Amino acid sequence: MSSFPGSESIDSTMSFGAMATPRSYRPSMPLYRVGELLKKGRRSWPSGSEFAFGPGGHELTIFHPSIEPRLVEDVRRGPAEFALIVEAPVIVLAFRFGKTAGWEETPYCWHLQPEFRQIIPAAAEADEARALLWITLVGANDGLIHAQRGMTLSPPFTRALHDAIRRQAMSPFDPKDCTAAIRRLYVDRPNPEDRLGIAVARTPGNG
């Protein structure tokens, strides 16, 4: 399980638990490219993953210590699956790429995001709206981007994800509530299949 993200990829001046004025959502493509460093001058990252929602839209960044050709190919072209797990106030995005890889998970908390990422999805969306998820594979030991890919999420998954983010952003933030939710998820349900069993939405990539 990854720790709550928010300041690893891009520097932030936001204090813990601070509130910011919600901003409008205008998706754009990330500026970084395959073969480049994710962050200038940085050559190492903790292994894990990070989900973010901000000016670049939805982004999933995977930091892997062993970049093998099969992993690169799976992220670039392999089948993908996603699951949304909500244990209020915690949101977890589960994912897997390829036919043999296991599920991985990354938690998300709007209140712990840097200010520029504290964006709330619009409440009124077309029934067939599909969110674009931009996926980036980064070498944890070299800091380089090894694969990138954009995938759409199904309309039901998009609605569930945006609803969860809105509810989380509009609710008061209490670190104790987050700790209790994490405990319910990972202590009471130590098996990944048990957590997937309570997913509020699942979808294949481009489904």
PAKOLDREN-57273 format. One record per atom (N, C-alpha, C): atom name; residue number from 1; x, y negated, z. Coordinates in steps of 0.2 Angstrom, whole numbers, plus 5000, padded with zeros to 4 digits. Example, Ala and Ser with C-alpha at 12.3 -4.5 7.8 and 13.67 -1.06 7.14 Angstrom:
! residues 2
[rec N, 1, [5066, 5028, 5039]] [rec CA, 1, [5062, 5022, 5039]] [rec C, 1, [5066, 5016, 5039]] [rec N, 2, [5064, 5011, 5035]] [rec CA, 2, [5068, 5005, 5036]] [rec C, 2, [5064, 5000, 5039]] 
This chain:
! residues 207
[rec N, 1, [5004, 5006, 5000]] [rec CA, 1, [5000, 5000, 5000]] [rec C, 1, [5004, 4994, 5000]] [rec N, 2, [5003, 4989, 4996]] [rec CA, 2, [5006, 4983, 4996]] [rec C, 2, [5004, 4978, 5001]] [rec N, 3, [5008, 4973, 5003]] [rec CA, 3, [5006, 4968, 5008]] [rec C, 3, [5002, 4963, 5004]] [rec N, 4, [4999, 4959, 5008]] [rec CA, 4, [4995, 4954, 5004]] [rec C, 4, [4999, 4949, 5000]] [rec N, 5, [4998, 4948, 4994]] [rec CA, 5, [5002, 4944, 4990]] [rec C, 5, [5001, 4937, 4990]] [rec N, 6, [5004, 4933, 4987]] [rec CA, 6, [5003, 4926, 4986]] [rec C, 6, [5009, 4921, 4985]] [rec N, 7, [5015, 4923, 4987]] [rec CA, 7, [5020, 4918, 4987]] [rec C, 7, [5026, 4922, 4984]] [rec N, 8, [5026, 4928, 4982]] [rec CA, 8, [5032, 4931, 4979]] [rec C, 8, [5034, 4929, 4972]] [rec N, 9, [5029, 4929, 4968]] [rec CA, 9, [5030, 4927, 4961]] [rec C, 9, [5032, 4920, 4960]] [rec N, 10, [5028, 4915, 4963]] [rec CA, 10, [5029, 4908, 4962]] [rec C, 10, [5029, 4905, 4969]] [rec N, 11, [5034, 4900, 4969]] [rec CA, 11, [5034, 4897, 4976]] [rec C, 11, [5028, 4893, 4978]] [rec N, 12, [5027, 4893, 4984]] [rec CA, 12, [5020, 4890, 4987]] [rec C, 12, [5022, 4886, 4993]] [rec N, 13, [5018, 4880, 4994]] [rec CA, 13, [5019, 4876, 5000]] [rec C, 13, [5013, 4877, 5004]] [rec N, 14, [5009, 4882, 5003]] [rec CA, 14, [5003, 4883, 5007]] [rec C, 14, [5004, 4886, 5013]] [rec N, 15, [5001, 4883, 5019]] [rec CA, 15, [5002, 4886, 5025]] [rec C, 15, [4998, 4892, 5026]] [rec N, 16, [4999, 4896, 5031]] [rec CA, 16, [4995, 4902, 5032]] [rec C, 16, [4988, 4901, 5034]] [rec N, 17, [4983, 4903, 5030]] [rec CA, 17, [4976, 4902, 5032]] [rec C, 17, [4974, 4896, 5030]] [rec N, 18, [4978, 4891, 5026]] [rec CA, 18, [4975, 4885, 5024]] [rec C, 18, [4970, 4885, 5019]] [rec N, 19, [4965, 4881, 5019]] [rec CA, 19, [4960, 4880, 5015]] [rec C, 19, [4961, 4875, 5009]] [rec N, 20, [4959, 4876, 5003]] [rec CA, 20, [4960, 4872, 4998]] [rec C, 20, [4954, 4871, 4994]] [rec N, 21, [4953, 4865, 4991]] [rec CA, 21, [4947, 4864, 4987]] [rec C, 21, [4947, 4869, 4981]] [rec N, 22, [4942, 4872, 4980]] [rec CA, 22, [4941, 4877, 4974]] [rec C, 22, [4942, 4873, 4967]] [rec N, 23, [4946, 4877, 4963]] [rec CA, 23, [4947, 4874, 4956]] [rec C, 23, [4943, 4878, 4951]] [rec N, 24, [4942, 4874, 4945]] [rec CA, 24, [4939, 4878, 4940]] [rec C, 24, [4943, 4883, 4937]] [rec N, 25, [4940, 4888, 4934]] [rec CA, 25, [4944, 4894, 4931]] [rec C, 25, [4944, 4893, 4923]] [rec N, 26, [4950, 4892, 4921]] [rec CA, 26, [4952, 4891, 4914]] [rec C, 26, [4958, 4896, 4912]] [rec N, 27, [4956, 4902, 4910]] [rec CA, 27, [4961, 4907, 4909]] [rec C, 27, [4966, 4905, 4903]] [rec N, 28, [4972, 4907, 4904]] [rec CA, 28, [4977, 4906, 4899]] [rec C, 28, [4982, 4912, 4900]] [rec N, 29, [4987, 4912, 4895]] [rec CA, 29, [4991, 4918, 4895]] [rec C, 29, [4997, 4916, 4899]] [rec N, 30, [5000, 4921, 4903]] [rec CA, 30, [5006, 4919, 4907]] [rec C, 30, [5012, 4917, 4902]] [rec N, 31, [5017, 4913, 4905]] [rec CA, 31, [5022, 4910, 4901]] [rec C, 31, [5028, 4915, 4900]] [rec N, 32, [5029, 4920, 4904]] [rec CA, 32, [5034, 4924, 4904]] [rec C, 32, [5034, 4930, 4899]] [rec N, 33, [5039, 4932, 4896]] [rec CA, 33, [5039, 4937, 4891]] [rec C, 33, [5044, 4943, 4893]] [rec N, 34, [5042, 4949, 4889]] [rec CA, 34, [5047, 4955, 4890]] [rec C, 34, [5054, 4953, 4888]] [rec N, 35, [5058, 4956, 4893]] [rec CA, 35, [5065, 4955, 4892]] [rec C, 35, [5068, 4949, 4896]] [rec N, 36, [5063, 4945, 4898]] [rec CA, 36, [5065, 4939, 4903]] [rec C, 36, [5065, 4941, 4910]] [rec N, 37, [5068, 4937, 4914]] [rec CA, 37, [5067, 4937, 4921]] [rec C, 37, [5060, 4935, 4923]] [rec N, 38, [5056, 4938, 4928]] [rec CA, 38, [5050, 4936, 4930]] [rec C, 38, [5051, 4929, 4933]] [rec N, 39, [5056, 4928, 4937]] [rec CA, 39, [5057, 4922, 4940]] [rec C, 39, [5065, 4920, 4939]] [rec N, 40, [5066, 4914, 4937]] [rec CA, 40, [5073, 4912, 4935]] [rec C, 40, [5078, 4913, 4941]] [rec N, 41, [5083, 4917, 4940]] [rec CA, 41, [5088, 4917, 4945]] [rec C, 41, [5087, 4923, 4950]] [rec N, 42, [5081, 4926, 4950]] [rec CA, 42, [5079, 4932, 4954]] [rec C, 42, [5080, 4938, 4951]] [rec N, 43, [5084, 4943, 4954]] [rec CA, 43, [5086, 4949, 4951]] [rec C, 43, [5083, 4955, 4955]] [rec N, 44, [5080, 4954, 4960]] [rec CA, 44, [5077, 4960, 4964]] [rec C, 44, [5070, 4958, 4968]] [rec N, 45, [5066, 4963, 4968]] [rec CA, 45, [5059, 4962, 4971]] [rec C, 45, [5058, 4968, 4975]] [rec N, 46, [5053, 4967, 4981]] [rec CA, 46, [5051, 4973, 4984]] [rec C, 46, [5047, 4977, 4980]] [rec N, 47, [5047, 4984, 4980]] [rec CA, 47, [5043, 4988, 4976]] [rec C, 47, [5036, 4987, 4978]] [rec N, 48, [5031, 4988, 4974]] [rec CA, 48, [5024, 4987, 4975]] [rec C, 48, [5021, 4984, 4969]] [rec N, 49, [5015, 4981, 4971]] [rec CA, 49, [5011, 4977, 4966]] [rec C, 49, [5008, 4971, 4969]] [rec N, 50, [5005, 4967, 4964]] [rec CA, 50, [5002, 4961, 4966]] [rec C, 50, [4996, 4959, 4961]] [rec N, 51, [4991, 4958, 4964]] [rec CA, 51, [4985, 4956, 4960]] [rec C, 51, [4984, 4948, 4961]] [rec N, 52, [4983, 4944, 4956]] [rec CA, 52, [4982, 4937, 4957]] [rec C, 52, [4976, 4935, 4952]] [rec N, 53, [4973, 4929, 4955]] [rec CA, 53, [4968, 4926, 4950]] [rec C, 53, [4969, 4919, 4951]] [rec N, 54, [4971, 4916, 4945]] [rec CA, 54, [4973, 4909, 4945]] [rec C, 54, [4972, 4906, 4938]] [rec N, 55, [4976, 4901, 4937]] [rec CA, 55, [4976, 4897, 4930]] [rec C, 55, [4977, 4902, 4924]] [rec N, 56, [4981, 4907, 4926]] [rec CA, 56, [4982, 4912, 4920]] [rec C, 56, [4977, 4918, 4920]] [rec N, 57, [4972, 4917, 4924]] [rec CA, 57, [4966, 4922, 4924]] [rec C, 57, [4968, 4927, 4929]] [rec N, 58, [4966, 4934, 4927]] [rec CA, 58, [4968, 4939, 4932]] [rec C, 58, [4975, 4942, 4930]] [rec N, 59, [4979, 4943, 4935]] [rec CA, 59, [4986, 4946, 4933]] [rec C, 59, [4987, 4951, 4938]] [rec N, 60, [4990, 4957, 4935]] [rec CA, 60, [4992, 4962, 4939]] [rec C, 60, [5000, 4963, 4938]] [rec N, 61, [5004, 4962, 4943]] [rec CA, 61, [5011, 4963, 4942]] [rec C, 61, [5014, 4969, 4946]] [rec N, 62, [5017, 4973, 4943]] [rec CA, 62, [5019, 4980, 4946]] [rec C, 62, [5027, 4979, 4946]] [rec N, 63, [5029, 4980, 4952]] [rec CA, 63, [5037, 4980, 4953]] [rec C, 63, [5039, 4987, 4955]] [rec N, 64, [5043, 4990, 4950]] [rec CA, 64, [5044, 4997, 4951]] [rec C, 64, [5052, 4998, 4951]] [rec N, 65, [5054, 5002, 4956]] [rec CA, 65, [5062, 5003, 4956]] [rec C, 65, [5065, 5007, 4951]] [rec N, 66, [5061, 5011, 4947]] [rec CA, 66, [5064, 5016, 4942]] [rec C, 66, [5060, 5015, 4936]] [rec N, 67, [5063, 5011, 4931]] [rec CA, 67, [5060, 5010, 4925]] [rec C, 67, [5062, 5015, 4920]] [rec N, 68, [5058, 5020, 4919]] [rec CA, 68, [5059, 5025, 4914]] [rec C, 68, [5055, 5024, 4908]] [rec N, 69, [5057, 5027, 4902]] [rec CA, 69, [5054, 5025, 4896]] [rec C, 69, [5046, 5027, 4896]] [rec N, 70, [5045, 5033, 4900]] [rec CA, 70, [5038, 5035, 4900]] [rec C, 70, [5033, 5030, 4904]] [rec N, 71, [5036, 5027, 4909]] [rec CA, 71, [5032, 5022, 4913]] [rec C, 71, [5031, 5016, 4909]] [rec N, 72, [5036, 5014, 4905]] [rec CA, 72, [5035, 5008, 4901]] [rec C, 72, [5030, 5009, 4895]] [rec N, 73, [5030, 5015, 4892]] [rec CA, 73, [5025, 5017, 4887]] [rec C, 73, [5018, 5018, 4890]] [rec N, 74, [5018, 5020, 4896]] [rec CA, 74, [5011, 5021, 4899]] [rec C, 74, [5008, 5014, 4901]] [rec N, 75, [5012, 5009, 4903]] [rec CA, 75, [5010, 5003, 4904]] [rec C, 75, [5008, 4999, 4898]] [rec N, 76, [5012, 5000, 4893]] [rec CA, 76, [5011, 4997, 4886]] [rec C, 76, [5005, 4999, 4882]] [rec N, 77, [5004, 5006, 4882]] [rec CA, 77, [5000, 5009, 4878]] [rec C, 77, [4995, 5015, 4881]] [rec N, 78, [4997, 5017, 4887]] [rec CA, 78, [4993, 5023, 4889]] [rec C, 78, [4986, 5021, 4892]] [rec N, 79, [4982, 5026, 4893]] [rec CA, 79, [4975, 5025, 4895]] [rec C, 79, [4976, 5022, 4902]] [rec N, 80, [4971, 5018, 4904]] [rec CA, 80, [4971, 5014, 4911]] [rec C, 80, [4965, 5015, 4914]] [rec N, 81, [4965, 5015, 4921]] [rec CA, 81, [4959, 5015, 4924]] [rec C, 81, [4959, 5010, 4930]] [rec N, 82, [4954, 5007, 4932]] [rec CA, 82, [4954, 5003, 4938]] [rec C, 82, [4948, 5004, 4942]] [rec N, 83, [4949, 5003, 4949]] [rec CA, 83, [4943, 5004, 4954]] [rec C, 83, [4944, 4998, 4958]] [rec N, 84, [4938, 4995, 4960]] [rec CA, 84, [4937, 4990, 4965]] [rec C, 84, [4935, 4992, 4971]] [rec N, 85, [4938, 4991, 4977]] [rec CA, 85, [4937, 4993, 4983]] [rec C, 85, [4936, 4987, 4988]] [rec N, 86, [4930, 4986, 4991]] [rec CA, 86, [4929, 4981, 4995]] [rec C, 86, [4927, 4983, 5002]] [rec N, 87, [4931, 4981, 5007]] [rec CA, 87, [4930, 4982, 5014]] [rec C, 87, [4930, 4975, 5017]] [rec N, 88, [4925, 4972, 5017]] [rec CA, 88, [4925, 4965, 5019]] [rec C, 88, [4929, 4963, 5026]] [rec N, 89, [4933, 4958, 5025]] [rec CA, 89, [4934, 4953, 5020]] [rec C, 89, [4940, 4955, 5015]] [rec N, 90, [4942, 4961, 5015]] [rec CA, 90, [4947, 4963, 5011]] [rec C, 90, [4945, 4966, 5004]] [rec N, 91, [4948, 4964, 4999]] [rec CA, 91, [4947, 4967, 4992]] [rec C, 91, [4954, 4970, 4990]] [rec N, 92, [4953, 4976, 4987]] [rec CA, 92, [4958, 4981, 4985]] [rec C, 92, [4957, 4982, 4977]] [rec N, 93, [4962, 4981, 4973]] [rec CA, 93, [4962, 4983, 4966]] [rec C, 93, [4966, 4990, 4966]] [rec N, 94, [4963, 4995, 4964]] [rec CA, 94, [4966, 5002, 4963]] [rec C, 94, [4967, 5003, 4955]] [rec N, 95, [4973, 5006, 4953]] [rec CA, 95, [4974, 5006, 4946]] [rec C, 95, [4978, 5012, 4945]] [rec N, 96, [4978, 5015, 4938]] [rec CA, 96, [4983, 5020, 4936]] [rec C, 96, [4984, 5019, 4929]] [rec N, 97, [4990, 5021, 4926]] [rec CA, 97, [4991, 5020, 4919]] [rec C, 97, [4994, 5027, 4917]] [rec N, 98, [4992, 5030, 4911]] [rec CA, 98, [4994, 5036, 4909]] [rec C, 98, [4990, 5042, 4912]] [rec N, 99, [4991, 5048, 4909]] [rec CA, 99, [4987, 5053, 4911]] [rec C, 99, [4989, 5057, 4917]] [rec N, 100, [4996, 5056, 4919]] [rec CA, 100, [4998, 5060, 4925]] [rec C, 100, [5000, 5056, 4931]] [rec N, 101, [5000, 5049, 4930]] [rec CA, 101, [5002, 5045, 4936]] [rec C, 101, [4996, 5045, 4941]] [rec N, 102, [4998, 5044, 4947]] [rec CA, 102, [4993, 5044, 4952]] [rec C, 102, [4991, 5037, 4953]] [rec N, 103, [4986, 5036, 4957]] [rec CA, 103, [4983, 5029, 4959]] [rec C, 103, [4987, 5025, 4963]] [rec N, 104, [4988, 5019, 4962]] [rec CA, 104, [4991, 5014, 4966]] [rec C, 104, [4986, 5008, 4968]] [rec N, 105, [4987, 5005, 4973]] [rec CA, 105, [4983, 5000, 4975]] [rec C, 105, [4986, 4993, 4977]] [rec N, 106, [4983, 4988, 4977]] [rec CA, 106, [4986, 4982, 4979]] [rec C, 106, [4980, 4977, 4982]] [rec N, 107, [4981, 4975, 4988]] [rec CA, 107, [4975, 4971, 4991]] [rec C, 107, [4976, 4964, 4989]] [rec N, 108, [4970, 4960, 4990]] [rec CA, 108, [4970, 4953, 4988]] [rec C, 108, [4966, 4949, 4993]] [rec N, 109, [4968, 4943, 4995]] [rec CA, 109, [4965, 4939, 4999]] [rec C, 109, [4965, 4932, 4996]] [rec N, 110, [4960, 4929, 4995]] [rec CA, 110, [4959, 4922, 4992]] [rec C, 110, [4963, 4917, 4996]] [rec N, 111, [4961, 4918, 5003]] [rec CA, 111, [4964, 4913, 5008]] [rec C, 111, [4971, 4913, 5008]] [rec N, 112, [4975, 4918, 5006]] [rec CA, 112, [4982, 4919, 5007]] [rec C, 112, [4985, 4917, 5000]] [rec N, 113, [4982, 4915, 4995]] [rec CA, 113, [4985, 4913, 4989]] [rec C, 113, [4988, 4906, 4989]] [rec N, 114, [4993, 4904, 4985]] [rec CA, 114, [4995, 4897, 4985]] [rec C, 114, [4990, 4893, 4982]] [rec N, 115, [4990, 4887, 4984]] [rec CA, 115, [4984, 4882, 4982]] [rec C, 115, [4983, 4882, 4975]] [rec N, 116, [4987, 4883, 4970]] [rec CA, 116, [4986, 4882, 4963]] [rec C, 116, [4982, 4889, 4961]] [rec N, 117, [4982, 4894, 4965]] [rec CA, 117, [4978, 4900, 4963]] [rec C, 117, [4972, 4901, 4967]] [rec N, 118, [4970, 4896, 4971]] [rec CA, 118, [4964, 4896, 4975]] [rec C, 118, [4958, 4894, 4970]] [rec N, 119, [4956, 4898, 4965]] [rec CA, 119, [4951, 4896, 4960]] [rec C, 119, [4946, 4901, 4961]] [rec N, 120, [4939, 4899, 4961]] [rec CA, 120, [4934, 4903, 4962]] [rec C, 120, [4930, 4904, 4955]] [rec N, 121, [4929, 4911, 4953]] [rec CA, 121, [4925, 4912, 4947]] [rec C, 121, [4918, 4909, 4947]] [rec N, 122, [4916, 4907, 4941]] [rec CA, 122, [4909, 4904, 4941]] [rec C, 122, [4904, 4909, 4943]] [rec N, 123, [4899, 4906, 4946]] [rec CA, 123, [4893, 4911, 4948]] [rec C, 123, [4889, 4913, 4942]] [rec N, 124, [4888, 4908, 4937]] [rec CA, 124, [4884, 4910, 4932]] [rec C, 124, [4888, 4912, 4926]] [rec N, 125, [4888, 4918, 4924]] [rec CA, 125, [4891, 4921, 4919]] [rec C, 125, [4887, 4925, 4914]] [rec N, 126, [4889, 4926, 4908]] [rec CA, 126, [4885, 4930, 4903]] [rec C, 126, [4885, 4937, 4905]] [rec N, 127, [4879, 4940, 4904]] [rec CA, 127, [4879, 4947, 4906]] [rec C, 127, [4884, 4952, 4903]] [rec N, 128, [4887, 4950, 4897]] [rec CA, 128, [4892, 4954, 4894]] [rec C, 128, [4899, 4951, 4895]] [rec N, 129, [4900, 4946, 4899]] [rec CA, 129, [4906, 4943, 4900]] [rec C, 129, [4912, 4949, 4902]] [rec N, 130, [4917, 4949, 4899]] [rec CA, 130, [4923, 4953, 4901]] [rec C, 130, [4929, 4949, 4903]] [rec N, 131, [4931, 4951, 4909]] [rec CA, 131, [4938, 4948, 4911]] [rec C, 131, [4944, 4951, 4908]] [rec N, 132, [4949, 4947, 4907]] [rec CA, 132, [4955, 4949, 4904]] [rec C, 132, [4960, 4950, 4910]] [rec N, 133, [4963, 4956, 4910]] [rec CA, 133, [4968, 4957, 4915]] [rec C, 133, [4975, 4957, 4912]] [rec N, 134, [4979, 4953, 4914]] [rec CA, 134, [4986, 4953, 4911]] [rec C, 134, [4991, 4957, 4915]] [rec N, 135, [4994, 4962, 4913]] [rec CA, 135, [4998, 4967, 4916]] [rec C, 135, [5005, 4966, 4915]] [rec N, 136, [5009, 4966, 4920]] [rec CA, 136, [5016, 4965, 4919]] [rec C, 136, [5020, 4970, 4923]] [rec N, 137, [5025, 4973, 4920]] [rec CA, 137, [5029, 4978, 4923]] [rec C, 137, [5036, 4975, 4924]] [rec N, 138, [5038, 4975, 4930]] [rec CA, 138, [5044, 4972, 4932]] [rec C, 138, [5049, 4977, 4936]] [rec N, 139, [5055, 4977, 4934]] [rec CA, 139, [5060, 4981, 4937]] [rec C, 139, [5062, 4978, 4944]] [rec N, 140, [5060, 4982, 4949]] [rec CA, 140, [5062, 4979, 4956]] [rec C, 140, [5069, 4978, 4957]] [rec N, 141, [5073, 4982, 4953]] [rec CA, 141, [5081, 4981, 4954]] [rec C, 141, [5084, 4977, 4949]] [rec N, 142, [5081, 4974, 4944]] [rec CA, 142, [5084, 4970, 4940]] [rec C, 142, [5080, 4963, 4938]] [rec N, 143, [5074, 4963, 4941]] [rec CA, 143, [5070, 4957, 4940]] [rec C, 143, [5067, 4956, 4933]] [rec N, 144, [5069, 4960, 4928]] [rec CA, 144, [5067, 4959, 4921]] [rec C, 144, [5060, 4962, 4920]] [rec N, 145, [5056, 4959, 4915]] [rec CA, 145, [5050, 4961, 4913]] [rec C, 145, [5051, 4966, 4908]] [rec N, 146, [5048, 4972, 4909]] [rec CA, 146, [5049, 4978, 4904]] [rec C, 146, [5043, 4980, 4900]] [rec N, 147, [5038, 4977, 4902]] [rec CA, 147, [5032, 4979, 4898]] [rec C, 147, [5026, 4974, 4900]] [rec N, 148, [5022, 4972, 4895]] [rec CA, 148, [5016, 4968, 4896]] [rec C, 148, [5010, 4970, 4892]] [rec N, 149, [5005, 4969, 4894]] [rec CA, 149, [4999, 4971, 4891]] [rec C, 149, [4992, 4967, 4893]] [rec N, 150, [4988, 4966, 4889]] [rec CA, 150, [4982, 4963, 4891]] [rec C, 150, [4976, 4968, 4890]] [rec N, 151, [4972, 4968, 4895]] [rec CA, 151, [4966, 4973, 4894]] [rec C, 151, [4960, 4970, 4897]] [rec N, 152, [4954, 4971, 4894]] [rec CA, 152, [4948, 4969, 4896]] [rec C, 152, [4945, 4973, 4901]] [rec N, 153, [4941, 4971, 4906]] [rec CA, 153, [4937, 4974, 4911]] [rec C, 153, [4930, 4974, 4909]] [rec N, 154, [4927, 4980, 4910]] [rec CA, 154, [4919, 4980, 4908]] [rec C, 154, [4915, 4975, 4911]] [rec N, 155, [4910, 4973, 4908]] [rec CA, 155, [4905, 4968, 4911]] [rec C, 155, [4903, 4970, 4919]] [rec N, 156, [4901, 4976, 4920]] [rec CA, 156, [4899, 4977, 4927]] [rec C, 156, [4905, 4976, 4932]] [rec N, 157, [4911, 4979, 4930]] [rec CA, 157, [4917, 4978, 4934]] [rec C, 157, [4919, 4971, 4935]] [rec N, 158, [4918, 4967, 4929]] [rec CA, 158, [4920, 4960, 4930]] [rec C, 158, [4915, 4956, 4935]] [rec N, 159, [4908, 4958, 4934]] [rec CA, 159, [4904, 4954, 4939]] [rec C, 159, [4905, 4956, 4946]] [rec N, 160, [4907, 4963, 4947]] [rec CA, 160, [4908, 4965, 4954]] [rec C, 160, [4914, 4962, 4957]] [rec N, 161, [4920, 4961, 4953]] [rec CA, 161, [4926, 4958, 4955]] [rec C, 161, [4925, 4951, 4956]] [rec N, 162, [4921, 4947, 4952]] [rec CA, 162, [4920, 4940, 4953]] [rec C, 162, [4916, 4939, 4959]] [rec N, 163, [4911, 4943, 4960]] [rec CA, 163, [4906, 4942, 4966]] [rec C, 163, [4910, 4943, 4972]] [rec N, 164, [4915, 4948, 4972]] [rec CA, 164, [4919, 4949, 4978]] [rec C, 164, [4923, 4943, 4980]] [rec N, 165, [4927, 4941, 4974]] [rec CA, 165, [4931, 4935, 4976]] [rec C, 165, [4927, 4929, 4978]] [rec N, 166, [4921, 4928, 4975]] [rec CA, 166, [4917, 4922, 4978]] [rec C, 166, [4915, 4923, 4985]] [rec N, 167, [4913, 4929, 4987]] [rec CA, 167, [4911, 4930, 4994]] [rec C, 167, [4917, 4929, 4998]] [rec N, 168, [4922, 4932, 4996]] [rec CA, 168, [4928, 4931, 5001]] [rec C, 168, [4930, 4924, 5001]] [rec N, 169, [4930, 4920, 4996]] [rec CA, 169, [4933, 4913, 4996]] [rec C, 169, [4928, 4909, 5000]] [rec N, 170, [4921, 4910, 5000]] [rec CA, 170, [4917, 4906, 5004]] [rec C, 170, [4916, 4908, 5011]] [rec N, 171, [4919, 4913, 5013]] [rec CA, 171, [4918, 4915, 5020]] [rec C, 171, [4924, 4913, 5024]] [rec N, 172, [4923, 4911, 5031]] [rec CA, 172, [4929, 4909, 5035]] [rec C, 172, [4934, 4914, 5035]] [rec N, 173, [4940, 4912, 5036]] [rec CA, 173, [4946, 4917, 5036]] [rec C, 173, [4948, 4918, 5043]] [rec N, 174, [4948, 4925, 5045]] [rec CA, 174, [4950, 4927, 5052]] [rec C, 174, [4955, 4932, 5051]] [rec N, 175, [4962, 4931, 5052]] [rec CA, 175, [4967, 4937, 5052]] [rec C, 175, [4965, 4943, 5055]] [rec N, 176, [4961, 4943, 5061]] [rec CA, 176, [4959, 4949, 5064]] [rec C, 176, [4954, 4953, 5060]] [rec N, 177, [4950, 4949, 5057]] [rec CA, 177, [4945, 4953, 5053]] [rec C, 177, [4949, 4957, 5047]] [rec N, 178, [4954, 4954, 5044]] [rec CA, 178, [4958, 4957, 5039]] [rec C, 178, [4961, 4963, 5042]] [rec N, 179, [4964, 4962, 5048]] [rec CA, 179, [4968, 4968, 5051]] [rec C, 179, [4963, 4974, 5052]] [rec N, 180, [4957, 4972, 5054]] [rec CA, 180, [4952, 4977, 5056]] [rec C, 180, [4950, 4981, 5050]] [rec N, 181, [4949, 4977, 5044]] [rec CA, 181, [4947, 4980, 5038]] [rec C, 181, [4952, 4984, 5035]] [rec N, 182, [4959, 4982, 5035]] [rec CA, 182, [4964, 4986, 5033]] [rec C, 182, [4965, 4993, 5037]] [rec N, 183, [4963, 4992, 5043]] [rec CA, 183, [4963, 4998, 5048]] [rec C, 183, [4958, 5003, 5045]] [rec N, 184, [4952, 5001, 5044]] [rec CA, 184, [4946, 5005, 5042]] [rec C, 184, [4948, 5008, 5035]] [rec N, 185, [4951, 5005, 5031]] [rec CA, 185, [4953, 5007, 5024]] [rec C, 185, [4959, 5013, 5025]] [rec N, 186, [4964, 5011, 5028]] [rec CA, 186, [4970, 5015, 5028]] [rec C, 186, [4971, 5020, 5033]] [rec N, 187, [4968, 5019, 5039]] [rec CA, 187, [4969, 5023, 5045]] [rec C, 187, [4963, 5028, 5045]] [rec N, 188, [4957, 5025, 5044]] [rec CA, 188, [4951, 5029, 5044]] [rec C, 188, [4950, 5033, 5038]] [rec N, 189, [4953, 5031, 5032]] [rec CA, 189, [4953, 5034, 5026]] [rec C, 189, [4960, 5035, 5023]] [rec N, 190, [4965, 5039, 5026]] [rec CA, 190, [4972, 5039, 5024]] [rec C, 190, [4972, 5042, 5017]] [rec N, 191, [4967, 5046, 5014]] [rec CA, 191, [4968, 5049, 5008]] [rec C, 191, [4965, 5045, 5002]] [rec N, 192, [4969, 5043, 4997]] [rec CA, 192, [4967, 5039, 4992]] [rec C, 192, [4961, 5041, 4989]] [rec N, 193, [4959, 5047, 4988]] [rec CA, 193, [4953, 5049, 4985]] [rec C, 193, [4947, 5047, 4990]] [rec N, 194, [4948, 5047, 4996]] [rec CA, 194, [4943, 5044, 5001]] [rec C, 194, [4941, 5037, 4999]] [rec N, 195, [4946, 5033, 4998]] [rec CA, 195, [4946, 5026, 4997]] [rec C, 195, [4942, 5025, 4990]] [rec N, 196, [4944, 5029, 4985]] [rec CA, 196, [4941, 5028, 4979]] [rec C, 196, [4934, 5030, 4979]] [rec N, 197, [4932, 5034, 4984]] [rec CA, 197, [4925, 5036, 4985]] [rec C, 197, [4920, 5031, 4987]] [rec N, 198, [4923, 5025, 4990]] [rec CA, 198, [4919, 5020, 4992]] [rec C, 198, [4920, 5014, 4987]] [rec N, 199, [4923, 5015, 4981]] [rec CA, 199, [4924, 5009, 4976]] [rec C, 199, [4917, 5007, 4974]] [rec N, 200, [4916, 5000, 4974]] [rec CA, 200, [4910, 4997, 4972]] [rec C, 200, [4910, 4997, 4964]] [rec N, 201, [4915, 4998, 4960]] [rec CA, 201, [4915, 4998, 4953]] [rec C, 201, [4921, 5001, 4951]] [rec N, 202, [4921, 5005, 4945]] [rec CA, 202, [4926, 5008, 4942]] [rec C, 202, [4926, 5007, 4934]] [rec N, 203, [4931, 5007, 4931]] [rec CA, 203, [4931, 5006, 4923]] [rec C, 203, [4937, 5008, 4920]] [rec N, 204, [4937, 5011, 4914]] [rec CA, 204, [4943, 5011, 4910]] [rec C, 204, [4945, 5005, 4907]] [rec N, 205, [4952, 5004, 4906]] [rec CA, 205, [4954, 4998, 4903]] [rec C, 205, [4951, 4997, 4896]] [rec N, 206, [4949, 4991, 4894]] [rec CA, 206, [4945, 4990, 4888]] [rec C, 206, [4939, 4994, 4887]] [rec N, 207, [4936, 4996, 4893]] [rec CA, 207, [4930, 5000, 4893]] [rec C, 207, [4924, 4996, 4892]] 
